[in-house]
């Protein structure tokens, strides 16, 4: 049907190392352009393996929800950035030792042999237990985007605050879906791109805190963690994150600060 959407996913790797990934949920008319953009982006990393998949999604299956408010948190360096992230995770309800361990694990490389994981760690917020079915792979949030009629306003709101990097757009969309998942109380992330030092903590209580310094420039280790609160069905949470199509249908507020990217 013409009104259906299409999930477009890209994954590039070399050997066991994850290099680049991207997700979009778009109308049929956008497929060619989005695939071309993903192909160009992936080839910049010189992958040995590159996969782009396109799957039809019925409109009736799509779950819709709001984008979190975005607030910039200025910090002088990545050590201060990680300390600010720790405090945010504690405020979200993550136990102190669990939050500290998650930050240290991402910093050291959460994948096998200190490499980056393709997906996220899924962590019990109270005990610190790793809950993802395959630890080396993690859980990958997938099939998400912004409603087409909100795309222009969404982009304009980010650009108006100097947030022009594609990673910020993608991270905010991903965070919106993750916060809508049952049992997820917080997310921690920073990029594995050596030239991109920003990261964030998101939680229902305070939205998306963007921290511009979460690692030293040139550092390629990065990743993300989803924090799960027991009392929900873990299988339903994983299914929602990996399979349920999600579109942002309401934009959040974007905090103002200079010099963002």
N, C-alpha and C positions, 0 to 999 in steps of 0.2 A: 504493500500500500504506500501511496505517496506520502502520507502523513507519518509513517513510521520513522524511527531514528536508526542510526547505525553506530555501533561501538567500534572505534578504530584504536588499536593498541600496537605499540611498537616496543620491541626489546632488542637491544644490541649487546653483544658480549664478545669477549676474546678468551678462549679457554673456559675456565670456571668464573672468570671475573666479569661482573656486571658493569657495563659501560654507560648505557643510556636507556631510558624508557620514557614513554609518553602515553597519555590517554585522552581521547576525545569522545564525545557523544553528540553526533551531528545529524542534520538532515541529508538526504541523498545528494542534493545539489552541491554540498560542501565536500564530498568524499575525495574527489580528485585533488583539490587544493590542499586538504589536510594531509593526505598521504604524501604528496610531494614535499610538504614542509617537514614531515617526520623523516622522510628519506634523506633530505639534505642535512637535517640535524644529526641523524645517526651516523652518517658517513664522515662527519667531522671527527669522530672518535676512532676511525680506522678499525671497525669491528671485523672479527673473523666470522661472526654469525649475526645475521640481521633478519628479524621476522616482523612483518606488519600484517595484522589480521583485521578483517572487516566482517562484523556480524550484525545481522538485522535485529533490532529491538522493537517489540511492539509497544506502541504508545501507552496502552493500558497497563503495561507492567512497570512503568516508570514511577518512582517515588520522588516526591518533590519536597524541598525544605529550604530554609533561609541560609544565607552566608553569615558567618560570624562577623562581628565587628573586629576591625583590625586596628591595633594600637602599636605604634613604634616605641621600642624601649632602648634609648641610647645607652651605650656602654663604651668604656674606653678601650677594652681589649677582650679577647675571647675568654680569658679566665673570668673576668667580670660577667661576661655573657653567660657562661655556664653556671655561675653562681646565681644569676638572676633566673635562669631556667629552673634551677633546683628549687628556688623559693616559690616559683609559680606552680611547680608540680606538687609541692607540699600544700599549697593553698587549694589545689584541686582535689586533694584527698589521697594522694599517693604517699605511702610511708617513706620516711627519710632514707633508710638504707636501700629501699627499692629504687627510689629516684636517683640516688648517688650511683648505684650499680649500673643503671641504664645509661647514664651519661658516660661513665667510664668504659662500658662495653662498646658503645658507638665510637668513642674516641680511639679505642684500640682495634676497631674492625670487628663487627658483630658476626661476620661470616666465617667460614672455615679458614684457618690459618691466617686470621687477621684481615681477610678480604671484606669487601662490602657485600651485604645481602641484597638480593633483588627485591625482596619484600621487607616487611616490618617485623620486629619482634612483637609478640603479643604477650604481655606480662601481667601476672596477677598483682594488682596494686597493693595488696596487703602482704603477700608472702614473697613476691619476687619470682615465683615459679614461671618458667617459660611455657606458654600454652599453645604455641603454634604447632600444627601436626608434624611439619618437617622443619626442624630448627635451621638447617642450612638455607632453606628457601624463604622462610618466614611467611607472613600473610600479606598479600598485595591488594590494596584498595583499588578497585577497578570500576569502569563504566560510569563516568561522571562528567558533568559539564555545567554550563549555564544555559538557561532557557534562551533560545535564539533571539527573542525580542528584548532580552536584557543585555545581550552581549556588548552592544555599543556603549550603554551606560556603565556597565561593569568595567570595561577597558578605560573609559574616560575618567572614572573615579580613581582608578589606580594611577594613570598617567598624570592626573592633576596633582598628585602627591609625590611625583618623582619615582613611582614604583613601576619602572618600565621593563624589568627583566621578566622573561617568560616564566621563570621559575616561581616568581611571586604569585602570578596568576594561577598557575597549576597547583601550588601549595595551598592557596586559599580555597580553591575548589575541593581539593582532596580533604582538607580539614573539615569543610562543611559536611561532607559525606561521613567521615569518621565520627564526628560528634553526633550524627544522627543514628549511629549504630547502637543497638541495645547493649547496655553494660559497659560502654566505653566512657571513662570519666576524664581522660586527658590524652594528649598526643605530644610527643617530643620529636623534633626533627632538625637536622641540619644537613646541608647539601654535600654530596661527594664530589662536586665540581671543584677542582683545585683553585679556580679563579673566583669562586663565589662563596663568601664566608658566612652568609646569613643563615639563620635558622629560626625556629619558633617553638612556642608551647601554646597549645590550644586546649580549652576546657569550656564546658557549658557556662560556668559562672562568670568568666571574664573574656570569652571570645578568643581571638587570635593575637598573641603577643609576638610581634616580629622583633627579633634580636639581631642586629646587623653584624655582630661579631660573635660567632660560635666556634670558630677554629682559626688557626693561623693560615694566612694566604699561602697557597702552594700545597696545602695538605689535601690529600685525595680521599681520606677516610671520612665517611659520613653515613647517615642512615636514619631510621626512624623507629619509634616504639609506640605501640598502642597500649594503654593501661586499662585493664579489665577489672571490674568490681564483681566478685562472686555474688551469686543470687540470680543471675541471668543464665540462659542456655548458651553455652559456648558455641555449639554447632550453629545456632541461629545467628550469632554475632559474626562468625567467620563467613557464613553464607551471604549475609548482608554486605559485608565489606568486599567480598570477591565477586559476587554475582549480581546483586540487585542494582539495576540502573537507577541513577540519581541525577536530578537536575536542580540547580539553584533557582528558586522562583521568587526570591526576595533578597535584595542587596543589603549588606550591612554598612555601617559607618566606617569610613577610612580615616584614621588619625593623621594629623598633619605634622610633617617634619621635613627638614631640608636634607638633600644629599642622599636620598635613598636610591636603590637600584633594583 
